[in-house]
Amino acid sequence: MNTALASTMDMKKVNWNMVWREARQQRKFDRNDNSYWNRRAPSFARHTKTSGYARNFLRLMNPKPEWSILDVGCGAGTLAIPLAGLVQSVTAIDFSDVMISILGERCWEQAITNVTPRVIGWEDDWDMAGIAEHDVAIASRSLVVEDLHAAVIKLDSKARRKVFISSLVGDGPFDRRIFEAIGRDLDRGPDYICVYNLLHQMGIFADVTFVMNGDGDKVYSNVDEAAKGFRWMIDDMTADEEARLRIYLKGHLVKKKEGWTLSYHHEVRWAIISWSK
């Protein structure tokens, strides 16, 4: 048998859901719990207020005024807030009650009345929770699930028109050079290719477009602020690792008119995977 043909046939037999599950289980640090996201919610919300990611996602999504949107893993409203002025309604769900609380406050501050924030996770019974079918279902950077196949079916079942998933590409926002500098391995687990290949096996022929974060290089006033800005990457950072991080930053921060920034550009891509029903 032709070796190339045999290899192709083997690829068709790959259980991509199992590949996803095993890759996630091999990670040293798991962020699939609401206590982690509750702690990170305030800083995450501040960052996403100015994120270029949302602008790029919405430009690709091209939302319609008559649409109803289900935003799964909505966080503090990265997409829900800007979508509110573009569509009929948004149901925004997240398993972090702090994220949902911040989203509710932001809606109140901006007099947004067509966003419904609710504390609901991937593993909850959406039917029992009253989550109805929407025109479009979104999972934006929120596929923190062990069973990818079940999550896709769940998301797809709540969409009448379209589904949008954004998934990690490679290391995503995590800077591998910083991990190496403090003496840690970086294992980000599975990225978008697992999602795409699983969809193909399920008979879903999806489109894939890559978008950039679009934020530009971050500027810091000093080393202390820079260290604080990168600390979110490292779970349970030790004092020794903190010292190594500061040494690394002192060697890689360069002065600009606005402040200090890294001497290199860390490019962050996300894969937007979409399909029509």
KAHUNOR-V395113 format. One line per field, one symbol per residue. phi: phi as a letter, one per 20 degrees, with the letter a starting at -180 (. if undefined). burial: + if it has 9 or more other C-alpha atoms within 8 Angstrom, else -. A space follows every 50 residues. Layout:
phi: ???
burial: ???
This chain:
phi: .gffffffffffefefffggfffffeffcddebffffffeggfffffffd ffgfffffffflfdgefdcddemfmeogdffffgedcfbcddcbeeffgf fffffffffdleddddebebdfefefffenfefcfcdccelceecedfgf fffffffddedbcccdcgdmemfeeffffffendedcemfdfffffffgf fendeeeccecegmemffdcfafgfffffefffdflfeffffffffffff ecececgeqdbffceeeddceedcbef
burial: -----+---------++-+++-++--+------+-+++--++-++----- ++++-+++----+---+++++++++++++++-++-+++++++++++++++ ++++--++---+--+-+++++------------++++++++++---++-- +---++-+++-++++++++-++-----+++++------++++-+++++++ -----+----+++-+----+--+-+++-------------++-+++-++- -++-----++++-----++++++++--
